[in-house]
Amino acid sequence: MSSSPKLDETIRRTIISRPDAVLDDKDVMHALIAANEKAMGGNIVDLRGIAMERLESRLDRLEDTHRSVIAAAYENLAGTNQIHRAVLRLLEASDFEVFLRDLGGEVADILRVDAVRLVLESAQEAADGAISRLDGILTVAEPGFCDDYLTRGRGGHARAVTLRQIHDGSPRVYGEAADWIRSEACLRLDLGPGRLPGMLALGAEDPHQFTPQHGSDLLAFFGGVFERAMRRWLG
């Protein structure tokens, strides 16, 4: 017994020639399954349909996880490229003053921060002329200032990288920019044997740019490169 096809011949030929296109189309498959359940009647439990729904739910969760992993990997790659560009810019400096001015200029722009300050501890007062030429970039402080600032005066061991949100920036560190700094990344600098430590402070107006939940590996690498460059200049 033969019967005439109910589908348009063009559609029928397309489905027969490309069945994979039907299987890959989620909406079409939903429509076919719904039509099958309707034809079976409401009193019949379709275990295969239930299994497919569960598998589809699992697939959706896997796809969400996959997208999250890809987004995290892309963000990490972008951050790595950003740090590499900043390091290369630092290494181009021809003298110490240019090195520090690049730090507060192009390097700050590459890192997308609103303020960069280098704090150096010294038992002696620095020459006013040297400080005035680098005003807004370099701050000279008394011994112990950096660790005290990093630990908020609570003592203990200061971490190499400190990420935190702040209500008001320190005028001692950020100068006039202190009023609008809302988060910061502070890198403790080991400047070598016989030298007092230093600190590189990266301040941001965005309170969410630096938080304790963020990873610090890339900033630790940047701090390591920076402190080695500083040892070369100071030597």
Summary of the structure (lengths in Angstrom):
residues: 235
radius of gyration: 30.5
end to end distance: 98.0
largest distance: 106.3
contacts: 593
relative contact order: 0.09
helix: 56%
strand: 13%
